Amino acid sequence: MFLSVFDIFKIGIGPSSSHTMGPMVAARRFLDELAGNDWPRPAGAHVAAVKASLHGSLAFTGVGHATDRAVILGLTGESPETIDPDRMDAIIDEVKRTRRISPPGHPDYHFDPAEDLVFDRKQPLPGHANGMTLSAHDRDGALLLKRIYYSVGGGFVMTDTELEADRAKKGAPELKSVPYPFANAAQMLEMAASSGLSIAEMKRANELAHRSEEQLDAELDRVWNAMDSCVERGLRGEGILPGGLKVKRRARLMHEKLEDDWKSNRVNPLQANDWLSVFAMAVNEENAAGGRVVTAPTNGAAGVIPATLRYLGRFHEDFDAKGMRDFLLTAAAVGGILKHNASISGAEVGCQGEVGSASAMAAAGCAAIMGGTPQQVENAAEIALEHHLGMTCDPVAGLVQVPCIERNALGAVKAVTAASLAMRGDGTHFVSLDACIETMRQTGRDMSEHYKETSTGGLAVNVPEC
């Protein structure tokens, strides 16, 4: 199995990888298909209008997660990685005013968001909780093309046929296009033992089967720079987050107080946790504001890994560029196993699949650059994930704010604690990472839909919205 580090870490925008980035990508994919000739276009037919409908979790929490905005932006030809966040409002306002979209390389299409973008809370689609349909019509309203897309977490998007094919081949052997094609943690440890390589070194070798060393390091540096820039923007941000909950940004004030304590040399036994928390909250406040973030492995969990890296950069004396890259490679190796064998989607398995996965990935990366053996790295990931099992996804008002922002802070604290515990041992432990991942999958399967990013249970119904 091979899932690139750059599939796990995608540069995009907030507030959600599954509800914002995924739908934008799906809309762009639909445009690309419309522009091509690989669909059965009737002779003489011309597309005059486009419609969209959102289903399942996308319908229930789409407004709070900016799914409607993402679809509009995607249909204008924008993509999460390249869009200018400062231009988004103007683009959306223009579409609403003219009731038309004008994507590059296409004619104008009629699209009135008030009529042609439907939140269908009654009809979930069968493949995944995050489903959407896009359709093209001629000027008489006749249907010319219809596609179903699923946003399966972390910005990944599949059509219904792609999802069906992917599920059909689960467990089947895959082509060994990389030197270390581990599909689970047991295989990863076996390959590490037989090769004598670290997890980061094996992951690097896999990546080098598809790109040069210079490209790999440059792209890893680009990912980290995007993460670090997000932390910096979050530490400067002020005011109230959008969405109506009137949640205040706290990271800037917390950071200023921490810096004052640092300069005065005042001893605070909680300071390590405070630094981790403020870095994580800075990222997730920026994400909630719709800013530029990196899926790690999702937007809702985007603060855990940057916070852990930023913390190590400040307090671990041997941390350097190589350490940063090894951290990301190790974290991505664990993230690929999590996604392949369970899920990183809150709409599918709850927040255990988002912040839980992020914490496991961060713990693995942390243990790796502290000199941990592959067994200690696997142990660190297992400890972090185990203590997120059963965590629900119940965002208040469908916004990625409460409890999401603080939850990233606690995920980072758990990651560092898990790495520290693993480094105190020799790597042997009772519960394997694979067993923990399978438990997460089963727990997510059994979890009520009320607690899987629908905002119909838990905190979402027991906390007043204003």
N, C-alpha and C positions, 0 to 999 in steps of 0.2 A: 504494500500500500504506500502511496506517496501523496501527501498533501503539502504543498509548498508553504514555507514560512510566510510568504506573501499572500497566500490564501487565508491564512489565519489572521495576519496583521494587515488590514486594508485601511488606507487613508480615506476618510470620508467626512460626513457631517452628522451632527446630532439631530434629534435626541435618541434615535434608535437604529441599530443596524438592521433589525428584522422589519421594523415598521416604517422606517424612513429610507435608509439606503437600499434595502431590497426592493421595495415598490418602485423606487426611481430607476433602478437597474432594469426591472421588468418592463417598465414603460419604454425605456430606451431599446430594449430587445424587440419589443413589439414594433417600434418604428423601423428598426433595421429589417425586420421581416417584411413589413409593408413595402419598403423600398426595393426589396429583392424580387426575384421571380420564382422562388421555391414554394409558392403556395398556389392553390388552384384558382387563379384569378379568372373570372368569367370574361369571355371575349367582349371587348368594348366597355367593360365596367371600370368605373373610376371611383376611388375612395373620396367621399365628401365629408364624412363625419366620423368621429371616434367617441366611444363610450367606455366607461370603466365601472366595475362594481367590486366592492370589498366585502370579504366574508370572514366569519369566525372572529379571531382575536383582532384582526385588522379592522373589522367593523366596530367591535366593542370599544377598543381603545385607540382607534385610528386618529381621532381628532387630537387627543392629548399627546400622541406620538408624531403628529404632523404628517400622517400618511397621505391625507388629501393634498397637502402642499407638495409632497414628494412626487405623487403621481402627476400633478400638473407640471412640475419642473422636468420630470423625465420625458413627458410628452412634448416639451418644447426643445428636447435634445440635450438637456443638461445631464451630467453624470456626477455622482457623489465626490469623486476624487478631484475633479477640476472646477466645480462650480464655485463662484465667488459668493460666500455667505452674505456679503453686503448688498448683492444684487437680487437676492431671492424675492424679497417683498415686491420690488418693482416688476419683476417678471410675472409673478402671480397676479398682481393688480391689473396688469395689461391683459392677461388672459380673461380675467373676470369681466373687465370692461368691454372687450371686443367680442368675447365668446368665440374666440378662434385661437388656434395654435399654429405656429409657423416654424416648425423644426427645419434646420438646415438640410437642403437636399430634397425637400418635400414641398408639395403645394400647400396652401393653407387648408386646414381642416376645421370644420365646425366643432367646437367643444365648449359647452356651457357648464362649468363646474356645478352650478346650482341644480341642473337637470341631468347632466350626463355622468356625474360621479356619485354613485349610490353606495350608502352604507347599509348593507343587507345583513341584519342581525338575526334573521330567521332561517336562512339557508346556508349552513356551513358547507364547504366543499370537502369531499371525502379524503383527499390526500394528506392534508396537513391543516393545523389550526390557522395558519396564516395564508389564506387563499385569496386570489383576486382574478377577475376576468377582464380582458380587454377585447374590444370588438370594433370592427370597421364596417361602415355602411355607405351605400351610395346615396345620391341626393334624394331618392325616393324613400329612404329608410331601410332598404333591403339589406340583409346581412351578407357581407362579403367574406369576412374572416373573423374568427373568434379563437382566442387562445386563453388557456388557464395557466396561471403561474402560482408557484408557492415560494414564499420567502421563508427559508428553512433555518434561519438563524445566522448571525455573523455576517450578514450581507450576501449570503449565498442564495441564488435563485434557481429554481428548476421549473420546467414545464411539467404538466401532468404526466406526459409520456416519459420524460427524463426521470421523474421521481419513481414511476413504476418500474422502469428498467433498473434503476439504482437499487431498489429494494429487492428485485428479483435476483441480483447477483451478490447479495450480502452473503459473506462466508465463502464465496467462490474464489478460487485462486486468480490472482491478477498478474498481468505481465510484469516481470521484474525489470522495470525500466530504470531502477536505481540500485546501487550496490547493497543497500541495507533496507529492504522493503518490509520492516516490521509493522504488523497490523495491531499488535497489542503490547502491553508492557512486558509480558513474559518473553515474547520474541525479542523485544528491544534489549532486555537483559542478557539473553542468550547470545545475541549478536555482539553485544559489548564484550562479553566474556571471551568469545572465540576470536574476536578481532583485536582485543586489547585497546580499543578506542573508547573515548568518552561518548556520552550521548550527543553532545554538541559536535564532536568530530564526525560521528556517523551522520548526523543531520546535515552537516556541511558537505560531506561527500555526496549525499543524495542530491543536494541543491546543485552541486557542481556538475552533475550529470545533465543539467539543463541550462546552465549559465556559467560564465567565467568567474574566477575568483574575484577579479576587480569589480565586476557587476554585482556579485553577491554582497561584497562588503559595502559598496556604494549604496545599494538598496537597503541594507540593514541600517546603515547610518542615516539614511533618509527617513526610515520608519522611526528611529529613535529621536531624530530632530523634530519630527512632527509630534511625537509624544511629549517631548520636553517643552516644545513651544506651547502646547496645550496647557501644561502645568503653569507655565509663566503667565499666559493670558488669564487663566483661572485665578492666579494669585493677585492679579491686578484688577479683576472684575469687581464691580460694586452694584448695589441696587437690588431690585426685585426680579426674580426669575419670571418669565412669561408663563401664561396658562391659567391664571386666576386664583391659585392657592396662596399667592402673596408670600412665597418662600423667599427669605432674604439670603443673599450670598454671604457666606461666613468665612470663606477661606482667606480672604485678604486680611481681615482683622486678626484671625487666629495666627496667620503667618507673621504679622507685625509684632504680636506679643511674643511669639517664639523667638524671633530675631532679637528682641529686647532682652529676653532671658539669656540668650546665647552670648550677647555682648557683655552682659553683666556678670557672667559666670555663675549665675544662680543655679544651684543643684536642684533638679526636679526628677524624681524617679520615674515619672510617667512621660518624660520628654520624648523617648524613642517612639512610643505610640502616638504621641501628638504630631511628630514630624510625618510619620506615615499617613496619619489621618488627614492632615492638611493638604498634603500632595494629592491624595486620592480625591478628596472633596473638591479641590481646585479643578481637576479634570472633569468630574461629573457635574459640577456647576456649569462649566463651559459647555458640556454636552447638552445639558438641559436647556441652555440658551440657544441651541442650534449651531454651535460653533464647530470648528474643524477638530476632529478627533480621529483616533485609530481604533478599529475594532480589536479588542484584546481579551477574549475572542469576540466580544460583542460590544456595542456602544453602552448598553446598560451596565456592563462590567468593565468599562474602559479605564477606570482609575486605578485598579489594583496593581497591574504590572508597571505602569509608569511610576506610581508611588513607590513601589519596592525598588525599582531601578534608581530613582532619584535619591531615595534613602541610602542605598548602598553607595552611590556616588559621593554622598556627603560624609558617611561614617565608616565605610570600609576602605582602609588605607591602600589596599592593593587593586582597587577597582580602576579599570582603564577601558580603552576602546575595545580591546579584545574581550575583556570581561563582559562588556555590554553585548557584544555580538554573540558570545557563547550563551549568555543568559537568554537572549531572544531565540536562538536556535534550540536550546534545551526546552524552553517554554513551548515553542511551536511543535516540537516532537511530541510532547505530552498532549498539547491541544489537538493534534491530529488524531491521536488515539481516542481521546474523549469524544470528538465529533464522529469518528468512524463507528465506535461501539456503543454510543449512547446518544447524546444530543447536547448542543450548546444553546438551544432555543428555549427561552422562558415560556413561550406559548406551547411548547411540547412537553417539557419536564419541570417547569417552574424555575425559580431563581437558583436552585442547586446547579442547574446546567449553565447558568451565566456567571454569577459571582463565585459559585463553587468551583467551576472550571477555571476561572481566572485565578483564584487563590491557589489551586493545585498547580497551575502552570507557573505562577510566580514563585511558589515554594520550591519547585524543581529548579528553576533558574537560579534562585538564591543559593540553594545548596550546591549547585554546580560551580558557581564562581567562588564559593567558599572552600573549594577543594574536595567536595564530596565525591565518593565513588558512585558509579551508576546505581548500585543498590541503595545508597543513602539518598540519591536524587529521587528514585522511585518511591522510597519510604516517605520523603518530604511531601511529594505530591499526594500520596495516599492519605497522610494525616490531615492535610488541608481539606481535601475533598470529603473525607469521612465526616468531618465536623461541619459540613454544610448540607448533608443529606436530609431530604425532606423539606428544604427551604422553599417556601411558596413565592409566587410572583403575584403580588396584589397591589399594584401602584395606585395610590389615592388619586382619584379624578383621571385615571389613565395617563398620568404624567410621569416622566422618568425623574421624579424628584423625591417623593416620600414613599417608601423608606430607602429609595435607591442610592441617594447620594451618601448617606451615612453608612449604608450597607457595604459600599466599596471601601470605606475607611476600615471597617472591621474585617473585610476580606484581606486587605493588605496586612493588617496586624496578625491575622491568623496565618498568613503565608510565611511571614518572617518567624513566627513562633514555631510553625511546623518544620521549617528548615533547621532551626536551632535544635529542636528535639531530635530530628533525624541525624544531625551532625554529632550529637552526644552518644549516638549508638553506632553499631557496626553495619547497619543496613538490614539486619534480620528483623522481621516483625510478623505479627499474627495475621493481619488482614492485608491481602495483596491489593495493589492498585487496580488490577483487572477485576477483582471481586467487588471492589468499591464502585467502579464504573458500572458494572452490571447491576449493582444494587440501585444506583442512581437511575438507570434506565427503567428498572422494574418499578421503582417508587414513582417516577414520572408517569408511567403507564397507569398506575393505580390512583394517581392524584386526581381529585375532582377538578373539572374544568373551571370551577369558580376561582381556583388558586393558580391558574396558568395564564396570566396576562390578559384576563378578561375584565378585571376590576369589578367582578360581581361577588366577591367574597373577601374575608379577611379584613385587613386594615382599610381596604378601599370602601367598605360599607360601614365600618365601625368608627371611623374618624371623620368628624365634620370637615367639609371642604373649605370652609371659610370661617 
